[in-house]
Amino acid sequence: MRIGVLGGTGPAGQAVAVQFAGIGFEVVVGSRAMERAEETVAALAERWADRRLALVPGENDAAAGADLVVAATPWDGLLATLDPLADALAGKIVVSMANALTRFGKEMVPLLPPTGSVTVAVARAVPRSRVVGAFHHLPAGPWSDLDHPLDADVMVCSDDREARREVAELVDRLPGLRGVETGGLGSALAIEALTPALLEINRRYKTHAAIRVTGLP
Ligand SMILES: NC(=O)c1ccc[n+]([C@@H]2O[C@H](COP(=O)([O-])OP(=O)(O)OC[C@H]3O[C@@H](n4cnc5c(N)ncnc54)[C@H](OP(=O)(O)O)[C@@H]3O)[C@@H](O)[C@H]2O)c1
């Protein structure tokens, strides 16, 4: 399976790319500009020279041609990014990891999109795709370090049960992570809105917090 990352040049997209490449997938690192994708892939290839990661630079439409696509742009650029790619993404799993948030005074706080969550907005933007929410809580910096796996759960939501299970099983294959299915897209609001709280935890405790769910079998 080939994985494509829209906005793969940012910290979050790079972390997704190296983690999936690290377990053997070919990953298309997408960008609005081929030059930035090439620079990113060159830098990652140099950083992880010993790993021989299968990272391929491409514009976002090339990334959308992959079998499974992760959308890793900021939330406010996401719908404009997806709109022209709707045909290319039809029938595919599209993973949304975007959190809508803003600064209010000194604190990061969630923004409430009119659809309730960014993931639901994505599902409406690409209605022929199998939209799944995941990876919202993983801090990109430490997650991009292949030598030190994160210890975290990834909450995975979708109205498409098969797609949700598939993504949760993919997450299980990533070092240190466990996929936890949280139900339909209705749970995306709570998942996304938790992220600013994690960022505040990071700021106050000078750490990179992530989530573990207890009580699971
Ligand atoms: N950073 C984290 O720790 C983290 C963790 C979990 C989830 N997330 C979520 O993951 C997403 C990406 O986070 P990030 O920190 O990597 O963001 P970012 O660096 O601000 O943006 C990622 C990439 O998206 C592209 N981009 C920027 N503005 C855009 C726009 N208006 N329209 C289309 N593409 C645009 C850029 O790539 P090109 O210029 O090359 O096209 C950029 O390198 C966000 O939605 C964030 O909420 C982030």
The ligand as a MOL file (V3000), in Angstrom:
LIG
                    3D

  0  0  0     0  0            999 V3000
M  V30 BEGIN CTAB
M  V30 COUNTS 48 52 0 0 0
M  V30 BEGIN ATOM
M  V30 1 N 2.2350 19.7850 14.7750 0
M  V30 2 C 1.7190 18.8620 15.5940 0
M  V30 3 O 2.3250 18.4910 16.6250 0
M  V30 4 C 0.3880 18.2290 15.2770 0
M  V30 5 C -0.0310 17.1170 15.9950 0
M  V30 6 C -1.2660 16.5260 15.6810 0
M  V30 7 C -2.0600 17.0720 14.6900 0
M  V30 8 N -1.6100 18.1730 14.0150 0 CHG=1
M  V30 9 C -2.4430 18.7210 12.9450 0
M  V30 10 O -1.7830 18.4150 11.7310 0
M  V30 11 C -1.9270 19.4630 10.7930 0
M  V30 12 C -0.5630 19.9340 10.3350 0
M  V30 13 O 0.1610 20.4260 11.4280 0
M  V30 14 P 1.5760 21.1210 11.1940 0
M  V30 15 O 2.0430 21.5880 12.5010 0
M  V30 16 O 2.4540 20.2250 10.3820 0 CHG=-1
M  V30 17 O 1.1060 22.3740 10.2980 0
M  V30 18 P 1.8980 23.3920 9.3700 0
M  V30 19 O 3.3570 23.1980 9.4870 0
M  V30 20 O 1.3690 24.7640 9.6630 0
M  V30 21 O 1.3710 23.0010 7.9140 0
M  V30 22 C 1.6840 21.7720 7.3230 0
M  V30 23 C 1.8540 21.9740 5.8340 0
M  V30 24 O 0.6000 22.3150 5.2490 0
M  V30 25 C 0.8170 23.1640 4.1250 0
M  V30 26 N -0.0240 24.3390 4.2810 0
M  V30 27 C 0.1620 25.3910 5.1190 0
M  V30 28 N -0.8350 26.2800 4.9990 0
M  V30 29 C -1.6580 25.7730 4.0460 0
M  V30 30 C -2.8740 26.2350 3.4730 0
M  V30 31 N -3.4410 27.4050 3.8360 0
M  V30 32 N -3.4510 25.4700 2.5160 0
M  V30 33 C -2.8920 24.3020 2.1240 0
M  V30 34 N -1.7380 23.8120 2.6250 0
M  V30 35 C -1.1490 24.5510 3.5930 0
M  V30 36 C 2.2830 23.5150 4.1070 0
M  V30 37 O 2.8940 22.7160 3.1000 0
M  V30 38 P 3.3010 23.2800 1.6530 0
M  V30 39 O 3.5830 24.7340 1.8290 0
M  V30 40 O 4.5320 22.4950 1.3550 0
M  V30 41 O 2.1480 22.9800 0.7820 0
M  V30 42 C 2.7860 23.1090 5.4660 0
M  V30 43 O 4.1320 22.6710 5.4620 0
M  V30 44 C -2.7130 20.5790 11.5070 0
M  V30 45 O -4.0470 20.5290 11.0990 0
M  V30 46 C -2.5740 20.2500 12.9850 0
M  V30 47 O -3.7010 20.6280 13.7280 0
M  V30 48 C -0.4160 18.7620 14.2700 0
M  V30 END ATOM
M  V30 BEGIN BOND
M  V30 1 1 1 2
M  V30 2 2 2 3
M  V30 3 1 2 4
M  V30 4 1 4 5
M  V30 5 2 4 48
M  V30 6 2 5 6
M  V30 7 1 6 7
M  V30 8 2 7 8
M  V30 9 1 8 9
M  V30 10 1 8 48
M  V30 11 1 9 10
M  V30 12 1 9 46
M  V30 13 1 10 11
M  V30 14 1 11 12
M  V30 15 1 11 44
M  V30 16 1 12 13
M  V30 17 1 13 14
M  V30 18 2 14 15
M  V30 19 1 14 16
M  V30 20 1 14 17
M  V30 21 1 17 18
M  V30 22 2 18 19
M  V30 23 1 18 20
M  V30 24 1 18 21
M  V30 25 1 21 22
M  V30 26 1 22 23
M  V30 27 1 23 24
M  V30 28 1 23 42
M  V30 29 1 24 25
M  V30 30 1 25 26
M  V30 31 1 25 36
M  V30 32 1 26 27
M  V30 33 1 26 35
M  V30 34 2 27 28
M  V30 35 1 28 29
M  V30 36 1 29 30
M  V30 37 2 29 35
M  V30 38 1 30 31
M  V30 39 2 30 32
M  V30 40 1 32 33
M  V30 41 2 33 34
M  V30 42 1 34 35
M  V30 43 1 36 37
M  V30 44 1 36 42
M  V30 45 1 37 38
M  V30 46 2 38 39
M  V30 47 1 38 40
M  V30 48 1 38 41
M  V30 49 1 42 43
M  V30 50 1 44 45
M  V30 51 1 44 46
M  V30 52 1 46 47
M  V30 END BOND
M  V30 END CTAB
M  END
